[in-house]
Amino acid sequence: MTPPPSKEDLFSLPNLLSLVRVGSIPILVVMIHHNGPYWCWAAGAVFFVAGLTDLADGWLARRMKKVSVLGQYLDPVADKLLIASLLIALVGEGRAPAWMAILVICREIAVTGMRALAAIKGFKVPSDMWGKWKTAVQMLALLLLVMHYPLGGFDPHFWGMAALWGAIFITAWSGLGYFIRFRRELGHMAGR
């Protein structure tokens, strides 16, 4: 049995950055709800900073030798909470189709459940390149959809929807990859 995380683990800089990402969710949802270019572009700035914490937490954890079980759990959960919350908020504001949000959220729940089942069975299904690309393209799409209002000749909503279509493809493809690897590992275990 894994011991509970220590206070030092919880308050390590990489884990605090993940918690900042989670803490940004209610701020972003309120900002998105207040329509207007100022609010949307300010929300885009907050979301951009939250996205930087996603890049920084893993890098810092490895560099500072602060990789922990808590951090390995907290980082992807923070990403999933941020992405799901913003997708729901954007659907509520009419900036994203509900079916796309449902597909992304259902994929995240299904893969998380499958990984939990794998852990119970005694093996891991680690993330791969497609999972990392999925998160990056989802974050890009959400950033653009959050900004929403055109600035000069740049239309963030148009490019955000284009990126969201790409994210949908990568989301489905990477989810399929997880389940293929899960089934393959189950087959190896049955053959032992």
C-alpha positions in Angstrom: 0.0 0.0 0.0 1.3 3.5 -0.9 1.8 5.8 2.0 -0.2 9.0 2.0 1.6 12.0 0.4 3.7 14.0 2.8 3.1 17.7 3.4 6.4 18.3 1.6 5.1 16.4 -1.5 1.8 18.3 -1.5 3.6 21.7 -1.3 6.4 21.0 -3.7 6.7 23.7 -6.4 5.6 21.3 -9.2 2.5 20.2 -7.3 1.7 23.8 -6.4 1.8 24.7 -10.1 -0.8 21.9 -10.7 -2.9 23.3 -7.9 -2.7 26.8 -9.5 -4.1 25.2 -12.7 -7.0 23.8 -10.7 -7.5 27.1 -8.9 -7.7 29.0 -12.2 -10.8 27.1 -13.2 -13.4 29.2 -11.3 -11.7 32.4 -12.3 -11.7 31.4 -16.0 -15.3 30.3 -15.9 -16.5 33.6 -14.4 -14.4 35.5 -16.9 -15.8 33.6 -19.9 -19.3 34.2 -18.6 -18.7 38.0 -18.8 -18.9 38.6 -22.5 -16.9 41.2 -24.3 -13.5 41.5 -25.8 -11.8 42.7 -22.6 -13.0 39.8 -20.6 -12.3 37.2 -23.3 -8.8 38.4 -24.0 -8.1 38.7 -20.2 -9.4 35.1 -19.8 -7.1 34.1 -22.6 -4.1 35.6 -20.7 -5.1 33.7 -17.5 -5.6 30.5 -19.5 -2.2 31.0 -21.2 -0.5 31.3 -17.8 -2.4 28.2 -16.6 -1.1 26.3 -19.7 2.5 27.4 -18.9 2.1 25.8 -15.5 1.3 22.5 -17.3 4.6 22.7 -19.1 6.6 23.8 -16.1 5.3 21.4 -13.4 6.6 18.2 -15.0 9.9 19.8 -16.1 10.5 21.2 -12.6 9.6 17.9 -11.0 12.2 16.1 -13.0 14.8 18.9 -12.7 14.3 19.3 -8.9 14.0 15.5 -8.4 10.6 16.0 -6.9 8.7 13.5 -9.0 6.1 12.0 -6.7 3.1 9.7 -6.9 0.9 12.6 -5.9 2.4 14.7 -8.7 2.0 12.0 -11.3 -1.7 11.9 -10.3 -2.3 15.6 -9.8 -0.8 16.8 -13.1 -3.1 14.9 -15.5 -6.1 15.4 -13.3 -5.5 19.2 -13.3 -5.4 19.1 -17.1 -8.6 17.1 -17.3 -10.5 19.3 -14.9 -9.3 22.5 -16.7 -10.2 21.2 -20.1 -13.6 19.7 -19.2 -14.6 22.9 -17.2 -13.7 25.2 -20.0 -15.4 23.1 -22.6 -18.6 23.1 -20.6 -18.3 26.9 -20.1 -17.7 27.4 -23.8 -20.7 25.2 -24.7 -22.8 27.3 -22.3 -21.7 30.5 -24.1 -22.4 29.0 -27.6 -18.8 29.0 -28.6 -18.3 25.2 -28.9 -20.6 22.4 -29.9 -21.9 20.2 -27.1 -21.1 17.0 -28.9 -17.4 17.9 -29.1 -17.3 18.6 -25.4 -19.1 15.3 -24.7 -16.7 13.3 -26.8 -13.6 14.8 -25.2 -15.0 14.4 -21.6 -16.2 10.9 -22.2 -12.8 9.9 -23.6 -11.1 11.3 -20.6 -13.3 9.5 -18.2 -13.0 6.2 -20.1 -9.2 6.4 -20.3 -8.9 7.3 -16.7 -11.1 4.4 -15.7 -9.2 2.0 -17.9 -5.9 3.2 -16.4 -7.3 2.7 -12.9 -8.4 -0.8 -13.8 -4.9 -1.5 -15.2 -3.4 -0.3 -11.9 -5.7 -2.8 -10.0 -4.5 -5.6 -12.4 -0.9 -4.6 -11.6 0.3 -2.9 -14.8 0.4 0.6 -16.2 -0.7 2.1 -19.5 1.6 5.1 -19.8 0.8 8.1 -21.9 2.4 8.2 -25.3 3.1 10.9 -27.9 -0.5 11.0 -29.1 -1.7 11.7 -25.5 0.7 14.6 -25.2 -0.3 16.0 -28.6 -4.0 15.6 -27.6 -3.5 17.8 -24.5 -1.5 20.4 -26.5 -4.0 20.7 -29.3 -7.0 20.8 -26.9 -5.2 23.6 -24.9 -4.5 25.5 -28.1 -8.2 25.2 -29.3 -9.5 26.3 -25.9 -7.1 29.3 -25.7 -8.4 30.5 -29.1 -12.1 29.8 -28.2 -11.7 31.6 -24.9 -10.3 34.7 -26.6 -13.2 34.5 -29.2 -13.3 38.1 -30.3 -11.4 39.1 -33.5 -8.4 41.4 -33.1 -7.4 43.1 -36.3 -7.5 40.5 -39.0 -7.1 37.6 -36.6 -10.3 35.6 -35.8 -9.5 33.4 -32.8 -12.9 31.7 -32.9 -12.4 30.4 -36.5 -8.9 29.1 -35.7 -10.1 27.7 -32.3 -12.8 25.7 -34.1 -10.2 24.4 -36.6 -7.9 23.4 -33.7 -10.9 21.8 -31.9 -11.6 19.6 -34.9 -8.0 18.6 -34.9 -8.2 17.9 -31.2 -11.3 15.8 -31.7 -9.4 13.6 -34.2 -6.3 13.3 -31.9 -8.5 12.7 -28.9 -10.3 9.8 -30.5 -7.1 8.3 -32.0 -5.1 8.5 -28.8 -8.0 7.0 -26.8 -8.2 4.1 -29.2 -4.4 3.6 -28.7 -4.8 3.4 -24.9 -7.4 0.7 -25.2 -5.4 -1.3 -27.7 -2.4 -1.2 -25.4 -4.6 -2.1 -22.4 -6.1 -5.1 -24.3 -2.7 -6.2 -25.4 -1.3 -6.1 -21.8 -4.4 -8.0 -20.6 -3.6 -10.7 -23.2 0.0 -10.9 -22.1 -1.1 -11.3 -18.5 -3.6 -14.1 -19.5 -0.8 -15.9 -21.4 1.5 -16.0 -18.4 
